[in-house]
Amino acid sequence: MGRVQNVSKGGLCLISPQPMARSCLVRCEIGVPELPVTIPTLMQVRWTRKQSLQADTYLTGLQFLL
């Protein structure tokens, strides 16, 4: 579970309370506030690092696979 910081056509940056293993495959459901449904997608973890601005949170770069 996490919060999307930004999205591009190639992937997104996620803020989460736990780190994710590099190269791990992740099934995601992206929620859009204006829509009653979520968008399912498969993503791959490209990088993870501890966020310096908020304690106990991590930034993770995810690449869209589908």
Residue pairs with C-beta under 8 A, 6 or more apart in sequence:
1 16
1 17
2 14
2 15
2 16
2 17
2 60
3 14
3 15
3 16
4 12
4 13
4 14
4 15
4 30
5 12
5 13
5 14
5 15
5 59
6 12
6 13
9 64
10 63
10 64
11 43
11 46
11 61
11 62
11 63
11 64
12 30
12 43
12 61
12 62
12 64
13 59
13 60
13 61
13 62
14 59
14 60
14 62
15 51
15 54
15 57
15 58
15 59
16 57
16 58
16 60
17 56
17 57
17 58
18 58
19 48
19 50
19 58
19 60
20 26
20 45
20 48
20 58
20 60
21 45
21 48
22 45
22 46
22 47
22 48
23 44
23 45
24 44
24 45
25 42
25 43
25 44
25 45
25 65
26 42
26 43
26 44
26 45
26 62
27 40
27 41
27 42
27 43
28 40
28 41
28 42
28 43
28 62
29 38
29 39
29 40
29 41
30 38
30 39
30 41
31 38
31 39
32 38
32 39
41 64
41 65
41 66
42 64
42 65
42 66
43 62
43 63
43 64
43 65
44 62
44 63
44 65
45 60
45 61
45 62
46 61
46 62
46 63
47 60
47 61
48 58
48 59
48 60
48 61
49 58
49 59
50 57
50 58
50 59
51 57
51 58
51 59
